[in-house]
Structures are given as structure tokens and as C-alpha cells.
Amino acid sequence: MIQNISILAGVALTTLMVLLPRVSQAPLWRATVTPLASIMGSGFLVPSLLAALRAHRTDRPLTQTALYVALALLGLVIAIFGVPVE
């Protein structure tokens, strides 16, 4: 229950932050959104599906594998935002 509330709170906070005019109209944000959306859209679908197949073949719980995939994707997003833009 607390995990669900934390997730919803994080999504709500992120949504509010992105909708702020100062953020949504910033040139840096606009330059970041399209490539990031492309990476997340296509680049994360394949590893997620492969992880699900691996979990199925090794009889590991899908929730455990999903946690590792989510952490890996979070790490990639953090790394992407850490790249300086000139």
C-alpha cells in the first residue's frame, strides 16, 4: 500500500514539475524531451521483453526481474540526464 502511494506521489510530483511553464518552455527541456522519449520508447521495450522471457525460462519470479529491469532503466535515465549539453 505504501509503495503504491509513493509511486503515485512521485508521478504526480514529476508531472507537476514538467507542466511548470519555466520547465516546459525551456529550450534545454525541449531539446531533451524528443531524444529521451525515443530512447525510452524503443530502447527500453526490447530489454524489458528480454528480461521477461529470461524470467520465464529460469523460473524466477517476474516481479524480481521487473525490479532489476526498473532499476537498470532508472540508472540509464539518470545517466542520460548527467550528460552535459552544449
N, CA, C and O of each residue as an XYZ file, in Angstrom:
344
protein
N       0.813     -1.186      0.000
C       0.000      0.000      0.000
C       0.871      1.272      0.000
O       0.628      2.204     -0.766
N       1.879      1.287      0.866
C       2.752      2.462      0.946
C       3.555      2.616     -0.338
O       3.863      3.735     -0.750
N       3.893      1.502     -0.969
C       4.635      1.558     -2.228
C       3.765      2.197     -3.315
O       4.248      3.022     -4.090
N       2.507      1.825     -3.373
C       1.607      2.407     -4.368
C       1.451      3.909     -4.159
O       1.450      4.679     -5.119
N       1.319      4.316     -2.911
C       1.189      5.739     -2.612
C       2.460      6.485     -3.003
O       2.395      7.591     -3.540
N       3.619      5.881     -2.731
C       4.893      6.514     -3.092
C       5.025      6.674     -4.605
O       5.479      7.711     -5.087
N       4.635      5.664     -5.333
C       4.717      5.727     -6.790
C       3.793      6.815     -7.324
O       4.193      7.616     -8.169
N       2.559      6.842     -6.831
C       1.602      7.851     -7.284
C       2.069      9.261     -6.923
O       1.913     10.189     -7.717
N       2.634      9.423     -5.741
C       3.138     10.732     -5.327
C       4.302     11.163     -6.227
O       4.376     12.325     -6.628
N       5.199     10.243     -6.541
C       6.322     10.558     -7.420
C       5.878     10.934     -8.817
O       6.410     11.870     -9.413
N       4.898     10.204     -9.342
C       4.372     10.512    -10.677
C       3.682     11.871    -10.665
O       3.861     12.667    -11.588
N       2.897     12.141     -9.627
C       2.199     13.428     -9.530
C       3.192     14.583     -9.427
O       3.033     15.603    -10.099
N       4.201     14.428     -8.599
C       5.204     15.480     -8.429
C       5.970     15.732     -9.725
O       6.199     16.882    -10.101
N       6.357     14.676    -10.397
C       7.074     14.807    -11.668
C       6.201     15.479    -12.714
O       6.667     16.343    -13.458
N       4.935     15.085    -12.772
C       4.005     15.688    -13.732
C       3.838     17.172    -13.476
O       3.873     17.973    -14.409
N       3.654     17.544    -12.218
C       3.512     18.959    -11.887
C       4.771     19.746    -12.241
O       4.694     20.867    -12.744
N       5.914     19.154    -11.977
C       7.168     19.833    -12.272
C       7.345     20.047    -13.777
O       7.798     21.108    -14.208
N       6.989     19.047    -14.563
C       7.144     19.145    -16.015
C       6.156     20.148    -16.608
O       6.450     20.787    -17.619
N       5.003     20.286    -15.991
C       3.990     21.192    -16.512
C       4.245     22.662    -16.167
O       3.573     23.544    -16.702
N       5.191     22.930    -15.296
C       5.520     24.320    -14.981
C       6.019     25.013    -16.242
O       6.867     24.471    -16.951
N       5.502     26.209    -16.531
C       5.936     26.910    -17.752
C       7.447     27.131    -17.822
O       8.035     27.091    -18.903
N       8.060     27.361    -16.685
C       9.509     27.594    -16.674
C      10.268     26.363    -17.186
O      11.306     26.495    -17.835
N       9.754     25.184    -16.892
C      10.401     23.947    -17.342
C       9.957     23.586    -18.755
O      10.788     23.318    -19.623
N       8.642     23.580    -18.985
C       8.129     23.092    -20.272
C       8.507     23.980    -21.455
O       8.540     23.506    -22.590
N       8.790     25.250    -21.212
C       9.141     26.155    -22.306
C      10.640     26.409    -22.426
O      11.083     27.165    -23.292
N      11.399     25.787    -21.570
C      12.851     25.978    -21.616
C      13.436     25.266    -22.841
O      13.060     24.130    -23.129
N      14.347     25.918    -23.558
C      14.954     25.293    -24.741
C      15.688     23.987    -24.408
O      15.649     23.034    -25.186
N      16.345     23.950    -23.264
C      17.058     22.728    -22.891
C      16.089     21.566    -22.691
O      16.386     20.434    -23.074
N      14.934     21.846    -22.093
C      13.940     20.788    -21.885
C      13.418     20.277    -23.217
O      13.279     19.070    -23.415
N      13.133     21.190    -24.121
C      12.620     20.785    -25.439
C      13.654     19.968    -26.206
O      13.302     19.021    -26.909
N      14.905     20.325    -26.078
C      15.962     19.580    -26.765
C      16.174     18.211    -26.140
O      16.687     17.303    -26.792
N      15.783     18.057    -24.883
C      15.988     16.793    -24.175
C      14.833     15.827    -24.357
O      15.032     14.613    -24.388
N      13.635     16.359    -24.475
C      12.444     15.516    -24.466
C      12.392     14.551    -25.639
O      12.129     13.365    -25.439
N      12.631     15.017    -26.837
C      12.474     14.154    -28.009
C      13.464     12.997    -28.017
O      13.035     11.856    -28.186
N      14.763     13.223    -27.844
C      15.669     12.073    -27.823
C      15.400     11.135    -26.647
O      15.489      9.915    -26.785
N      15.077     11.702    -25.507
C      14.815     10.877    -24.339
C      13.567     10.026    -24.552
O      13.545      8.852    -24.182
N      12.537     10.608    -25.140
C      11.321      9.846    -25.424
C      11.606      8.723    -26.414
O      11.059      7.626    -26.290
N      12.450      8.993    -27.383
C      12.800      7.972    -28.358
C      13.572      6.829    -27.707
O      13.309      5.658    -27.978
N      14.517      7.177    -26.855
C      15.297      6.150    -26.162
C      14.394      5.312    -25.263
O      14.470      4.083    -25.253
N      13.551      5.990    -24.520
C      12.674      5.264    -23.601
C      11.652      4.426    -24.357
O      11.324      3.315    -23.942
N      11.153      4.957    -25.458
C      10.123      4.249    -26.203
C      10.621      2.987    -26.874
O      10.007      1.927    -26.747
N      11.723      3.091    -27.581
C      12.205      1.930    -28.328
C      13.296      1.166    -27.590
O      13.328     -0.064    -27.625
N      14.172      1.877    -26.936
C      15.309      1.224    -26.302
C      14.963      0.467    -25.047
O      15.693     -0.449    -24.669
N      13.872      0.817    -24.382
C      13.513      0.134    -23.146
C      12.539     -1.009    -23.377
O      12.410     -1.891    -22.528
N      11.856     -1.007    -24.502
C      10.905     -2.079    -24.759
C      11.612     -3.420    -24.948
O      11.183     -4.437    -24.402
N      12.681     -3.415    -25.710
C      13.386     -4.661    -26.007
C      14.004     -5.282    -24.754
O      13.789     -6.470    -24.512
N      14.776     -4.521    -23.931
C      15.329     -5.139    -22.723
C      14.255     -5.632    -21.753
O      14.438     -6.648    -21.082
N      13.152     -4.920    -21.682
C      12.082     -5.348    -20.786
C      11.498     -6.679    -21.230
O      11.254     -7.564    -20.410
N      11.277     -6.815    -22.519
C      10.740     -8.074    -23.033
C      11.740     -9.213    -22.871
O      11.362    -10.333    -22.528
N      13.011     -8.926    -23.118
C      14.032     -9.963    -22.942
C      14.140    -10.393    -21.479
O      14.317    -11.577    -21.193
N      14.036     -9.457    -20.570
C      14.080     -9.796    -19.151
C      12.878    -10.643    -18.754
O      13.003    -11.572    -17.956
N      11.725    -10.323    -19.308
C      10.532    -11.116    -19.006
C      10.681    -12.538    -19.545
O      10.293    -13.499    -18.881
N      11.237    -12.673    -20.737
C      11.467    -14.014    -21.288
C      12.480    -14.789    -20.450
O      12.308    -15.984    -20.212
N      13.525    -14.116    -20.008
C      14.528    -14.771    -19.174
C      13.919    -15.236    -17.854
O      14.216    -16.330    -17.376
N      13.081    -14.410    -17.282
C      12.431    -14.791    -16.026
C      11.555    -16.008    -16.238
O      11.487    -16.890    -15.382
N      10.886    -16.055    -17.376
C      10.009    -17.197    -17.662
C      10.811    -18.482    -17.841
O      10.382    -19.547    -17.399
N      11.959    -18.391    -18.479
C      12.774    -19.576    -18.750
C      13.524    -20.073    -17.518
O      13.826    -21.263    -17.426
N      13.826    -19.203    -16.585
C      14.603    -19.612    -15.417
C      13.740    -19.814    -14.175
O      14.267    -20.043    -13.086
N      12.440    -19.731    -14.327
C      11.502    -19.890    -13.215
C      11.747    -18.889    -12.096
O      11.423    -19.164    -10.941
N      12.309    -17.743    -12.417
C      12.446    -16.677    -11.440
C      11.138    -15.908    -11.399
O      10.445    -15.805    -12.412
N      10.798    -15.376    -10.256
C       9.578    -14.571    -10.206
C       9.708    -13.338    -11.103
O      10.735    -12.660    -11.094
N       8.679    -13.061    -11.860
C       8.712    -11.924    -12.771
C       8.857    -10.616    -12.005
O       9.467     -9.669    -12.502
N       8.302    -10.558    -10.801
C       8.397     -9.320    -10.034
C       9.844     -9.014     -9.674
O      10.241     -7.849     -9.669
N      10.638    -10.034     -9.372
C      12.050     -9.811     -9.043
C      12.797     -9.316    -10.277
O      13.600     -8.388    -10.185
N      12.542     -9.920    -11.411
C      13.184     -9.499    -12.646
C      12.731     -8.097    -13.026
O      13.536     -7.281    -13.474
N      11.446     -7.819    -12.848
C      10.924     -6.487    -13.171
C      11.592     -5.423    -12.309
O      11.847     -4.313    -12.777
N      11.873     -5.750    -11.068
C      12.551     -4.797    -10.194
C      13.943     -4.481    -10.738
O      14.346     -3.319    -10.783
N      14.676     -5.514    -11.151
C      16.011     -5.290    -11.698
C      15.950     -4.481    -12.988
O      16.791     -3.612    -13.215
N      14.970     -4.759    -13.829
C      14.823     -4.010    -15.078
C      14.496     -2.555    -14.771
O      15.063     -1.650    -15.383
N      13.588     -2.324    -13.829
C      13.221     -0.955    -13.468
C      14.424     -0.192    -12.915
O      14.616      0.980    -13.238
N      15.225     -0.844    -12.092
C      16.415     -0.187    -11.547
C      17.439      0.114    -12.648
O      18.077      1.167    -12.643
N      17.585     -0.805    -13.573
C      18.511     -0.576    -14.683
C      18.040      0.583    -15.560
O      18.845      1.413    -15.982
N      16.756      0.638    -15.831
C      16.223      1.722    -16.645
C      16.342      3.062    -15.925
O      16.631      4.083    -16.549
N      16.119      3.055    -14.619
C      16.295      4.267    -13.828
C      17.749      4.745    -13.906
O      18.015      5.938    -14.051
N      18.676      3.801    -13.808
C      20.088      4.143    -13.932
C      20.415      4.748    -15.289
O      21.200      5.692    -15.378
N      19.818      4.208    -16.345
C      20.045      4.766    -17.683
C      19.499      6.186    -17.799
O      20.145      7.060    -18.376
N      18.317      6.410    -17.252
C      17.728      7.749    -17.310
C      18.587      8.743    -16.540
O      18.816      9.858    -17.009
N      19.061      8.349    -15.369
C      19.927      9.226    -14.577
C      21.219      9.513    -15.341
O      21.704     10.645    -15.353
N      21.766      8.487    -15.972
C      22.994      8.683    -16.744
C      22.755      9.624    -17.923
O      23.607     10.457    -18.233
N      21.615      9.499    -18.573
C      21.295     10.363    -19.716
C      21.193     11.814    -19.260
O      21.703     12.712    -19.929
N      20.543     12.044    -18.137
C      20.413     13.408    -17.655
C      21.747     13.953    -17.152
O      21.903     15.168    -17.030
N      22.703     13.090    -16.860
C      24.000     13.537    -16.405
C      24.929     13.970    -17.516
O      25.988     14.538    -17.249
N      24.556     13.713    -18.753
C      25.397     14.091    -19.892
C      25.231     15.581    -20.140
O      24.111     16.056    -20.326
N      26.332     16.323    -20.144
C      26.206     17.776    -20.360
C      25.810     18.090    -21.786
O      26.239     17.431    -22.733
N      24.977     19.119    -21.918
C      24.525     19.565    -23.244
C      25.192     20.901    -23.535
O      25.142     21.821    -22.718
N      25.801     21.000    -24.677
C      26.492     22.243    -25.029
C      25.665     23.095    -25.948
O      26.098     24.178    -26.342
